[in-house]
Amino acid sequence: MRRSFLASLLLFVLPAIAHACGPYRLAFYEYASLYHRDADGQYRGIDKDVVEELAKRSGCRFNTVLESRARTWALLESGGLDITVSALITPERERLVELVPYLQSRRVVLLQNRSVPTTSEAFLMDAKRNLLTVRASRDGPQMEALLAQLRERGRIVEAPDQPTAIRAFKAGRADALLIGVTSLALVRQQDPDFNSYEAAIWAPTERVVGAFAMSRERVNEVDRARLREALQAMRLDGSLDAIMRRHLGDKLAHALRLSDAEPRR
């Protein structure tokens, strides 16, 4: 009887051991409502809550770190990192990682003062103007084309991360700042001075999709499928919407929600 019980127990336990998921090294990056330090010095945000919920649903374990975007992608390429969050989708990245979309955003441009051109065409023509961005961030095709032109002319100022970019812009080190709408909402809430800056939209039809990015080399297919299915279930049952409402409020959360027609990878 005891032998039969042990045999049954092994049949139950061994598959779980064989299919243990992780631990995987996962990088967050500081970006407004996605991941930021609150007044008490604690990190919070949409991405933190998404990762915690994914861990519960999938059984996967994560060792989390905080990195800049540039260092995150360098580590993913070198094998020093397994997963990251809120990754923008590009063909180059899709060769390196599997990308599972879960939110969208739009980008706006904050203008330092009223003398700064409000349209992308006029800004491009004004040779003395420069634009501040976060190093290794990515945008949609229309905005990327504009950034390429400005970069060729030496008119891009890069910051290592968003908090640094925001401080640099407030200090007057650039004429304009490229920023996401979720970031702008939080920045204006935390620093009322940012309500005085005019916001221009240079790519009104373009949205930026954020995805959960898993290394194709370091995260095996079984675990990628497990995490992909867990994230898609969060979209379907409304828990992902609830996380975004918690951090953004109803109106902005609705604007960032992926449409049902969005491809699920």
C-alpha positions as CSV (number, residue, x, y, z in Angstrom):
1,M,0.0,0.0,0.0
2,R,2.8,2.4,0.9
3,R,4.7,1.5,-2.3
4,S,1.5,2.2,-4.3
5,F,1.1,5.6,-2.6
6,L,4.7,6.6,-3.3
7,A,4.4,5.6,-6.9
8,S,1.2,7.7,-7.3
9,L,3.0,10.7,-5.6
10,L,5.9,10.4,-7.9
11,L,3.6,10.4,-10.9
12,F,2.1,13.7,-9.7
13,V,5.4,15.4,-8.6
14,L,7.8,14.4,-11.4
15,P,5.9,16.2,-14.2
16,A,5.9,19.4,-12.2
17,I,9.6,19.1,-11.6
18,A,10.2,18.4,-15.3
19,H,8.2,21.4,-16.3
20,A,9.5,23.9,-13.8
21,C,9.4,27.4,-15.3
22,G,12.4,29.5,-14.6
23,P,13.7,31.2,-12.7
24,Y,14.2,33.7,-15.5
25,R,16.0,37.0,-15.3
26,L,13.5,39.8,-16.1
27,A,14.4,43.5,-16.5
28,F,12.1,46.4,-15.7
29,Y,12.9,49.9,-16.8
30,E,11.7,53.2,-15.3
31,Y,8.9,54.6,-17.4
32,A,6.2,56.6,-15.7
33,S,3.0,54.5,-14.9
34,L,4.6,51.4,-16.2
35,Y,7.3,51.2,-13.5
36,H,8.3,54.0,-11.2
37,R,9.3,54.8,-7.6
38,D,6.6,56.3,-5.5
39,A,6.8,58.9,-2.7
40,D,7.7,56.2,-0.2
41,G,10.5,54.9,-2.3
42,Q,8.7,51.7,-3.4
43,Y,8.5,50.7,-7.0
44,R,5.0,50.3,-8.5
45,G,3.3,50.3,-11.9
46,I,1.5,48.5,-14.6
47,D,4.4,46.3,-15.5
48,K,5.1,45.3,-12.0
49,D,1.5,44.2,-11.5
50,V,1.5,42.4,-14.8
51,V,4.6,40.4,-14.0
52,E,3.3,39.5,-10.5
53,E,0.0,38.2,-12.0
54,L,1.8,36.3,-14.7
55,A,3.9,34.6,-12.1
56,K,0.8,33.5,-10.2
57,R,-1.0,32.2,-13.3
58,S,1.9,30.5,-15.0
59,G,3.9,29.2,-12.1
60,C,7.0,30.8,-13.6
61,R,9.6,32.3,-11.4
62,F,11.3,35.6,-12.2
63,N,14.4,37.2,-10.8
64,T,13.8,40.9,-11.5
65,V,16.3,43.7,-12.1
66,L,16.1,47.4,-13.0
67,E,18.0,48.3,-16.2
68,S,18.2,51.1,-18.7
69,R,16.6,50.3,-22.1
70,A,20.0,50.3,-23.9
71,R,21.6,47.9,-21.4
72,T,18.4,45.7,-21.4
73,W,18.7,45.0,-25.1
74,A,22.5,44.6,-24.9
75,L,22.0,42.0,-22.2
76,L,19.3,40.2,-24.2
77,E,21.6,40.0,-27.2
78,S,24.6,38.7,-25.1
79,G,22.5,36.2,-23.1
80,G,22.7,38.0,-19.8
81,L,19.0,38.5,-19.7
82,D,15.9,36.4,-20.5
83,I,12.8,38.7,-20.5
84,T,11.8,42.3,-20.5
85,V,8.5,44.2,-20.5
86,S,6.7,47.0,-22.5
87,A,9.0,46.3,-25.5
88,L,8.3,48.0,-28.8
89,I,8.0,45.7,-31.8
90,T,10.6,45.9,-34.5
91,P,11.8,43.3,-37.1
92,E,15.2,43.3,-35.5
93,R,13.8,42.5,-32.1
94,E,11.4,39.8,-33.4
95,R,14.5,37.8,-34.5
96,L,15.9,38.0,-31.0
97,V,12.7,37.7,-28.8
98,E,9.1,36.5,-29.0
99,L,6.9,39.5,-28.5
100,V,3.4,39.3,-27.0
101,P,1.5,42.6,-27.1
102,Y,-0.5,43.7,-24.1
103,L,-0.9,47.5,-24.2
104,Q,-0.7,50.4,-26.6
105,S,0.3,54.1,-26.2
106,R,0.7,57.2,-28.2
107,R,3.6,59.6,-28.3
108,V,3.5,63.4,-27.9
109,V,6.1,66.1,-28.0
110,L,6.5,68.6,-25.2
111,L,7.7,72.0,-26.4
112,Q,10.0,74.1,-24.2
113,N,8.3,77.4,-25.0
114,R,6.0,79.1,-27.5
115,S,8.9,79.9,-29.9
116,V,9.4,76.2,-30.6
117,P,7.7,75.0,-33.8
118,T,4.6,73.0,-33.1
119,T,4.6,70.8,-36.3
120,S,7.2,68.2,-37.2
121,E,7.8,69.9,-40.6
122,A,8.5,73.3,-39.1
123,F,10.7,71.8,-36.3
124,L,12.7,69.9,-38.9
125,M,13.3,73.1,-40.9
126,D,14.5,75.0,-37.8
127,A,18.2,74.0,-37.7
128,K,18.8,75.3,-34.2
129,R,16.2,73.1,-32.5
130,N,17.0,69.8,-30.9
131,L,14.8,66.9,-29.6
132,L,15.3,64.9,-26.4
133,T,14.7,61.2,-26.4
134,V,15.5,58.1,-24.3
135,R,18.4,56.0,-25.7
136,A,17.3,52.7,-27.3
137,S,13.6,53.6,-27.2
138,R,11.7,52.8,-30.4
139,D,8.7,54.4,-32.1
140,G,6.4,53.8,-35.0
141,P,7.6,54.1,-38.7
142,Q,6.5,57.8,-39.1
143,M,8.2,59.0,-35.9
144,E,11.3,56.8,-36.5
145,A,11.7,58.4,-40.0
146,L,11.6,61.9,-38.4
147,L,14.1,60.9,-35.7
148,A,16.5,59.5,-38.3
149,Q,16.5,62.8,-40.1
150,L,17.1,64.7,-36.9
151,R,19.8,62.3,-35.9
152,E,21.6,62.7,-39.2
153,R,21.7,66.4,-38.6
154,G,23.0,66.0,-35.0
155,R,19.8,67.3,-33.4
156,I,19.0,64.5,-31.1
157,V,19.8,64.6,-27.4
158,E,19.7,61.2,-25.7
159,A,19.2,60.4,-22.1
160,P,19.9,57.0,-20.6
161,D,16.4,56.7,-19.1
162,Q,13.1,58.6,-18.8
163,P,13.7,60.2,-15.3
164,T,16.9,61.7,-16.6
165,A,15.2,62.9,-19.8
166,I,12.5,64.6,-17.8
167,R,15.1,66.4,-15.5
168,A,17.1,67.4,-18.6
169,F,14.1,68.8,-20.4
170,K,13.0,70.8,-17.3
171,A,16.6,72.2,-17.1
172,G,16.3,73.5,-20.6
173,R,18.8,71.1,-22.3
174,A,16.5,70.6,-25.3
175,D,13.8,72.4,-27.2
176,A,11.4,69.4,-27.2
177,L,10.9,66.1,-25.5
178,L,9.4,63.0,-27.0
179,I,7.2,61.3,-24.3
180,G,4.4,58.8,-24.1
181,V,0.9,59.9,-23.0
182,T,1.0,57.7,-19.9
183,S,4.3,59.3,-18.9
184,L,3.0,62.8,-19.4
185,A,0.0,62.1,-17.3
186,L,2.1,60.9,-14.3
187,V,4.7,63.7,-14.8
188,R,2.1,66.4,-14.7
189,Q,0.6,64.8,-11.6
190,Q,3.9,64.7,-9.8
191,D,5.3,68.0,-11.1
192,P,2.7,70.8,-11.8
193,D,5.3,72.8,-13.7
194,F,4.9,70.3,-16.6
195,N,1.3,71.6,-17.1
196,S,2.8,74.8,-18.5
197,Y,4.5,73.0,-21.4
198,E,2.5,72.7,-24.7
199,A,2.1,69.2,-26.1
200,A,2.1,68.6,-29.8
201,I,1.2,65.4,-31.7
202,W,3.5,64.8,-34.6
203,A,2.2,61.3,-35.6
204,P,-1.5,61.4,-34.9
205,T,-2.4,58.1,-36.5
206,E,0.5,56.2,-35.1
207,R,0.3,54.1,-32.0
208,V,3.1,52.3,-30.1
209,V,2.4,48.8,-29.0
210,G,4.1,47.4,-25.8
211,A,4.9,43.7,-25.6
212,F,6.2,41.1,-23.2
213,A,9.6,40.1,-24.7
214,M,11.0,36.6,-24.2
215,S,14.4,35.5,-25.5
216,R,14.0,32.8,-28.2
217,E,17.3,31.3,-27.2
218,R,17.1,31.4,-23.4
219,V,13.3,30.8,-22.7
220,N,12.2,27.5,-24.0
221,E,9.1,27.1,-26.2
222,V,7.1,25.3,-23.5
223,D,7.6,28.2,-21.1
224,R,7.1,30.9,-23.7
225,A,3.7,29.2,-24.6
226,R,2.8,29.1,-20.9
227,L,3.5,32.8,-20.4
228,R,1.9,33.7,-23.7
229,E,-1.3,31.9,-22.8
230,A,-1.4,33.4,-19.3
231,L,-1.0,36.9,-20.7
232,Q,-3.7,36.4,-23.3
233,A,-6.0,35.0,-20.6
234,M,-5.4,38.2,-18.6
235,R,-6.6,40.2,-21.6
236,L,-9.7,38.1,-22.1
237,D,-10.9,38.0,-18.5
238,G,-10.4,41.7,-17.9
239,S,-7.6,41.5,-15.3
240,L,-5.2,43.4,-17.6
241,D,-7.8,46.2,-17.9
242,A,-8.2,46.2,-14.2
243,I,-4.4,46.7,-13.7
244,M,-4.3,49.6,-16.1
245,R,-7.4,51.3,-14.5
246,R,-5.7,51.0,-11.1
247,H,-2.7,53.0,-12.3
248,L,-4.2,55.3,-15.0
249,G,-7.9,55.8,-14.3
250,D,-10.8,54.7,-16.5
251,K,-10.3,57.2,-19.4
252,L,-6.6,56.7,-20.0
253,A,-6.8,53.0,-19.4
254,H,-9.4,52.6,-22.1
255,A,-7.3,54.6,-24.5
256,L,-4.3,52.2,-23.9
257,R,-6.3,49.0,-24.2
258,L,-5.4,46.8,-27.2
259,S,-8.3,46.3,-29.6
260,D,-9.6,42.7,-30.0
261,A,-8.4,42.8,-33.5
262,E,-4.8,43.3,-32.4
263,P,-2.7,40.2,-33.4
264,R,-1.8,37.9,-30.5
265,R,1.6,36.4,-31.0
